[in-house]
Amino acid sequence: MAHARASLRQILGVYALVCVAVFVVTRLEPLVGVGRYVHLVVAAIFLLTSIRLTRGDPAHFGVALGGLLEPAADDQSAGPLGLVDLGRAIRDALPSAAMELGVATVVAAVVFPLYAVGFYWWNHPAEDFSLVLPPDITSFVVAQLIVIALPEEAFFRGYLQTSLSDLSNTRVRVLGVELAPGAWLLQAALFAVIHFLVDPHPARLAVVFPALLFGWTRAWRGGIGAALALHAMSNLYSEILARSWL
């Protein structure tokens, strides 16, 4: 299916509007009483924007998620409230999900030990490592997958990286993966900027590095599935290191 190519001005305009919306929501949190739901509101901004902008060709933008976000065939019944269609989509997406989870696990096995070394060097923990998991690890993992990783990957590595890549004919190979270098670097920078806007501390800009990893993974796999899983795994790993060492 053909997709309309957005201009750089349009892409950055969408990003600016999302930044404003996220900034307003997070800054007005104490006033409007969103409180514990602020992360859900921010996730909705990212996810609904991504779905709206990629719905014409979700596979091209890497957000089809094994067919989960693709429309059902016209001759298939959606069932009451679309539940039959949803169940069918989940079933069809499971093999792809398993494959992408496996890929994310392999990447994590390579990268996470290096991250642990960097974490130790940067923080200089005074105590020995003692494993401490988040209090409700199941809820934490689900939240990282659905509320954090899925919306952010759909917007930054799905919509932004793809749209920016469409504007460039230049390609380079990074560790065997073909990338549009400008798009890859810019999506990571934009990812860091929005984190800094929400929490204006210089350390927040460090998320540019995992953004490069997630963008590389998305380009390698052709979709955001493995990047999504790796994103959630990275957040869980960082949380465990912080609780266990600091």
N, C-alpha and C positions, 0 to 999 in steps of 0.2 A: 504494500500500500504506500502510495506517495505521501510524503509529509512536507508541510510548508516549512521552509528554512527561515528561521528568525534572524534578524540583524543583530549585530553586537549591541546596538542601542536598546533594542527590545529586550534582549537577554539581561543586560545590566539593569534595565528599568524594572523588570520582574524581580530581580535580586534586591534592588533598592526598596521596592514596595514590601517585600517579605521582611527585610531588615527593619523597616519602620514598624510593621505590625508586631514583630517579635519584641522589638525594643519597647513599644508602648505597653504590650501585655505584661512584660516582666517588670517594668517600672511602675505600672499602676496596680500591681498585685496587692499591696497593702490597702489600697483605696477601694478597689472594686470587689474585694473579697474572693478572688479566685483561689487564693491560698494554695492548697495542696493540688489543685487542678491546673495550675499554671503550665506544668509540663504537658498535660493533655491538650491544652489550648495551643501551645507552640507546635506540638506534633501535628495537630489538625491543620495548622497554617501550612506547614511543609508538605504534608501528605495531600491535602485537597488541592493545593496549587500544582503539585506534580501530576496528579491524576488528570486535572483539567487540561494541562498543557501537553500531556503525552498520550491522551486517550485515542488520538487518531492513529497512532502506530506505536503501541507500547513495546513491541519487540525491538524496534529500532532504538528506543531510548533505554532498553535494558531493564524495563520495569514490568515485563509480563509475568515474571516469577513462575516460570514453568507453565504458563497458561492460566495462572490463577487470576490475573487481572485482564485477561482477554475476554471479549464477549462470547457468549455461548452461540452455537450454531442455531440458525433460525428454525430448524425443524426439531429442536429439542425443547421439552417443557421445562420451564424454570421452577415450577412447583410453587406452593404457597409461600409468599414473601421471598421468593427466589431461593429457598433453602435447598431444593433439589439441585439447582444450578450450582450453588455454592459447594455442596457436598461433592458433586461431580468434578468441579474445578480443583478442590483440595486433593481428591483422589488422584487426578491426573498430574498434579504438581509434585506429589510425594517422591517419585524417582529423581526428579531434578533437584528437589530440596536435599535429598540424601547425598547426591553427588556434590552439590555446592558446599554442603556442610563438611564433607570429606576434604575438599580442596582447601576450605578455610582452616581446617585443623592442621593440614600439612604446612600451610603458610605460617600459622601460629607456632608450630613446632620449631620452625627456623628462626622466626623473628623474636618470640617472647624471651628466650634466654638472653639475647642481646639487649632487649629492653630492661631486663632485670639488672644487668650489669650497669646500664646507664642510670637506672633508678637509684641504685646503691651509690654510684659515684656522685650523683647530683644531690642526694639527700643526706648522705653520710649518717646512716642510722646509728643511734647510740646503743641500741639493744640488738641481740641476736634475733634472727628470724624465728617467729613462732606463729604457725598458721592460725589465722582468724578469718572465718568466713562471714559474709554479711548475715545479719540475724535471720532473715527469711530469704534464703538464697533462691528458692523457686520463684517467688514474686519478683525478686531483683532481676533474675534472668529474663522473665517474661516482659518486664517493664523495659529492659534494655533492648530486647528484640523489637517489640511492637511500638513503644512510645519514643524511643531514642533512635535506634539503628535504622528501622524501616523508613520513617519519614525523612531522616537526614540523607540516607543513601538514595532514596527516590528523587530527592530534590537536587542534591549536589553531584552525585555520580550518575544519576539517571538523566534528569533534565539538563542541568548546567553543563556537565562535562560533555555530553553528547551534542548539545546545541553549539557549544563553542568549538568542538571538533569539526562539526559540519561546515564551519566557516573557514577552515584551513585545509590546504592540500599538503602541507608539510607533515611528514611522518618520520619518527625515529624509533629505533629499537632500544628498549631499556630492559635488560635481563631477558631478552628474547621476546618481549611483548611490544607490538607496534602501537605507538601512541602519537597523538597530536600534541607536541610538547607544550605549546602555548596554552592549550585548553587544560592539559593535565596540571600545569603549574598554577594557572589562574584559578581553577576550581578549588585548589588547596588553599590559596591565599584568601579567597572569598570565604571559605569555611572558617579560617582562623579569624578573619575580621568580624564575622557575626558572633563568634564566641566571645571575642573581646568586647563587643558592644554590650552584650548581656552581662559580662563580668569583667570590667575594665582593669584587669591585672595582666602585666606583661607575660606572665607564665601561661596565660590562656592562648597566646599566639603559638605555643608549641604544638597545638593540634594540627598545624600545617604538616607535620611529619606523618602522623597516621593518615591524614587526608591523602597524601601522596601514595601511601601503601594501598589504601582503599581504591583510589583511582586507578592504580596499576592493576589491581585485582579485577576491577570491573572491566578494564580494557582486555585483559587476558581472557576472561570468561565470557565476554559478550553480554553480560547482564549483571544485575546488582546482587544476585543471590549470595555468592561467596563473600562479596564485600560486606553485605548486611550481616552475615554470620560472624565474619571476622571483626566487624565493628563492635558487636555485642560482646564477643569473647574478649576483645581488648579492654573494654570498659570493666568487665568482670575481673580480669586479671589485674588491672590497675587498682581496683578497689581492694582486692585481696592483698596486694603488695603493700598498700598504704596501711591497711588494718594490721598486717602481720609484722611490719617493720618499723612503723612510726608511732 
